[in-house]
Amino acid sequence: MAKQPWAGESIVLVGASYVGYTQWSVADAVPPQVKAMVPVVPNATFTMAFNREGGFALETPFTWAVQVERQERRFANVRNALEEREIPRAMGTLPLSQADAGLLGHRNSYFQNVLDHDGDGPFWQAADHVDKVADITVPASLVGGWYDLFLPNQLRDFQTLPRTGPATPHRVTIGP
């Protein structure tokens, strides 16, 4: 992006949810044109959505898999809202590995990977950017919500950000 003629000399990475998460994947190696990053909602660990300390959270990866699968349909926002009640019923499917096929008509590779691979195992390692947080060289403004599932790890990321004085004035904003 920095090489595009329209980019200019100052770029700020901004985005919510998955777009915010992708900022963490490049945060330790941004070009000089990138002056700051603003990841809204996510943290640097992709598996946090389902791999919780002391347990496994099915509703988040299953709901996300269904939403992403359906997001390109015509009138997706309206249809997804109307079909939302199907998700809890589908999560009651046994065996659980058939829940996605029962709802979507086919298997969803992301959901199957969540079931097949431990959240802290080697399969997900490439999607974990926690080790990059301490090497960020631009100011970061993390935005989260008090009731968001990513907040505990967002706060961990904020505490991990380097504190090198006014050159990197990191901040965190938590709202309703």
C-alpha positions in Angstrom: 0.0 0.0 0.0 2.8 2.4 0.9 4.1 2.1 -2.7 0.8 3.3 -4.3 1.0 6.9 -5.7 -2.1 7.9 -3.7 -0.7 6.7 -0.3 1.3 9.8 0.7 3.8 9.9 3.5 1.4 9.3 6.4 -0.6 6.1 6.8 -2.6 5.1 9.8 -3.8 1.5 10.1 -7.4 1.5 11.3 -10.0 -1.3 11.4 -12.4 -3.2 13.6 -12.7 -6.9 14.3 -10.8 -9.0 11.8 -9.4 -5.9 10.0 -8.1 -4.8 13.3 -6.6 -8.2 14.0 -4.7 -8.1 10.7 -2.8 -5.0 11.9 -1.2 -7.1 14.5 0.2 -9.4 11.8 2.3 -6.6 10.4 2.7 -4.4 13.4 6.4 -5.2 14.0 7.5 -4.5 10.4 5.5 -1.5 9.1 7.1 0.8 6.6 8.1 4.3 7.7 4.9 5.8 6.1 2.8 4.0 8.8 2.6 6.5 11.6 0.1 4.7 13.9 -2.3 1.8 14.3 -5.8 1.7 15.7 -7.0 -1.9 16.2 -10.7 -1.7 17.3 -11.9 -4.7 19.3 -9.4 -7.5 18.5 -6.3 -8.7 20.3 -3.1 -10.2 18.9 -4.2 -13.8 19.5 -6.6 -15.3 17.0 -7.5 -18.3 19.1 -8.7 -16.2 22.0 -12.1 -16.3 20.5 -12.5 -20.0 21.4 -9.5 -21.1 23.5 -10.3 -19.6 26.9 -8.4 -20.2 30.1 -10.0 -23.2 31.7 -12.3 -24.1 28.8 -13.5 -24.0 25.3 -16.1 -21.5 24.0 -18.1 -23.0 21.2 -20.5 -20.2 20.5 -17.9 -17.7 19.2 -16.1 -19.8 16.6 -19.4 -21.4 15.4 -21.2 -18.1 15.1 -18.3 -16.5 13.4 -17.9 -19.3 10.9 -21.6 -19.1 10.0 -21.6 -15.3 9.7 -18.5 -15.3 7.5 -19.9 -18.1 5.4 -23.2 -16.2 4.9 -21.9 -12.6 4.6 -21.7 -12.5 0.8 -25.4 -13.5 0.3 -27.9 -11.1 -1.1 -29.4 -9.1 1.8 -27.0 -10.8 4.2 -27.5 -8.4 7.1 -31.3 -8.9 7.2 -31.2 -12.6 6.4 -28.5 -13.2 9.1 -30.5 -11.4 11.7 -33.6 -13.5 10.8 -31.7 -16.7 10.8 -29.7 -16.0 14.1 -31.9 -18.3 16.2 -30.8 -21.3 14.0 -27.3 -21.0 15.5 -28.0 -22.2 19.1 -30.2 -25.0 17.8 -27.4 -26.1 15.4 -24.8 -26.1 18.2 -26.9 -28.8 19.9 -26.1 -31.2 17.0 -24.4 -34.4 17.8 -21.9 -35.3 16.8 -20.7 -31.7 17.1 -18.5 -32.1 14.0 -21.8 -32.2 12.0 -23.2 -28.9 13.3 -21.9 -26.8 10.5 -23.0 -29.2 7.8 -26.5 -29.3 9.3 -26.9 -25.6 9.3 -24.9 -24.6 6.2 -25.3 -27.7 4.0 -21.6 -28.4 4.0 -18.6 -28.5 6.3 -16.9 -25.2 7.2 -13.1 -25.6 7.2 -12.6 -22.9 9.9 -15.0 -24.6 12.3 -13.6 -28.0 11.6 -10.1 -26.7 12.3 -11.3 -25.3 15.7 -12.6 -28.7 16.6 -9.5 -30.6 15.3 -6.7 -28.4 16.7 -5.9 -27.2 20.2 -6.0 -23.4 20.5 -2.5 -23.3 21.8 -1.1 -26.0 19.5 1.2 -25.6 16.5 -1.6 -25.4 13.9 -2.7 -21.9 15.1 0.8 -20.6 15.8 1.1 -18.6 12.5 -2.1 -16.8 13.5 -0.7 -15.8 16.9 1.0 -12.4 16.9 1.5 -11.9 20.6 5.3 -12.0 20.1 5.1 -9.0 17.8 3.4 -6.7 20.3 6.5 -5.8 22.2 8.3 -4.8 18.9 5.8 -2.2 17.7 7.5 1.0 16.7 4.5 3.2 16.0 1.9 4.5 18.5 -1.0 2.2 19.0 -4.5 3.1 20.1 -6.4 0.1 21.2 -10.2 0.3 21.4 -12.4 -2.2 23.2 -15.6 -2.7 25.0 -16.2 -3.7 28.7 -18.3 -6.7 27.6 -16.2 -7.8 24.7 -14.7 -11.2 24.7 -11.4 -9.9 23.5 -10.9 -7.3 26.3 -8.7 -9.4 28.7 -6.2 -10.1 25.9 -6.5 -6.5 24.6 -5.4 -5.3 28.0 -2.6 -7.9 28.0 -1.5 -6.5 24.6 -1.6 -2.9 25.9 0.6 -3.8 28.9 3.0 -5.5 26.5 3.4 -2.5 24.2 6.9 -1.0 24.5 7.1 2.1 26.7 9.9 4.1 25.1 8.7 7.6 25.9 6.8 10.1 23.9 7.9 8.5 20.6 5.3 5.8 21.2 2.4 7.2 23.2 0.2 4.1 23.3 -3.3 4.3 24.7 -6.4 2.2 25.3 -10.0 3.2 25.2 -12.7 1.0 26.7 -16.3 1.9 26.2 -19.8 0.4 26.5 
